[in-house]
Amino acid sequence: MRKTKNRLKGHELYYFASCPFCIKVRLALWWMEFELPLKDILSSSKNKEALLMGGGKTQVPCLRIEHEDDDVQWLYESDDIIRYLKQQLARKKALRED
């Protein structure tokens, strides 16, 4: 039985289902038990437009990160996204141990 998922507030993943790099990131999310909104850019022109307007390109996967100071970061590249997710997981575990 899987544990309760870790919610990542202020995060959204832009992707499309058949993209191998998107699949890699979505599997990492699953393994790390993270839950966040998924924005398919092929099934929704609204999602594709939001990605283009915010990040400047329609490359996926792209993780939209809204920081506490309302600054928004658009993180591309599957390996960079997974590295960021691992950092977030380590931070959550450290907070639980305190």
Long-range contacts (C-beta under 8 A, 24 or more apart in sequence): 2-33, 3-33, 4-33, 5-33, 5-34, 5-35, 6-32, 6-33, 6-34, 6-35, 6-89, 6-92, 7-34, 7-35, 7-36, 8-34, 8-35, 8-36, 8-88, 10-65, 10-66, 10-67, 11-36, 11-37, 11-63, 11-64, 11-65, 11-66, 12-36, 12-37, 12-38, 12-39, 12-63, 12-64, 13-37, 13-38, 13-39, 13-61, 13-62, 13-63, 13-64, 13-81, 14-39, 14-41, 14-47, 14-50, 14-51, 14-55, 14-60, 14-61, 14-62, 14-63, 14-64, 15-39, 15-40, 15-41, 15-60, 15-61, 15-62, 16-40, 16-41, 16-42, 16-43, 16-60, 17-42, 19-60, 19-61, 21-60, 21-61, 21-78, 22-60, 22-61, 22-78, 24-61, 24-78, 24-82, 25-61, 25-63, 25-78, 25-81, 25-82, 25-85, 28-81, 28-82, 28-85, 29-85, 32-85, 32-86, 32-89, 34-85, 34-88, 34-89
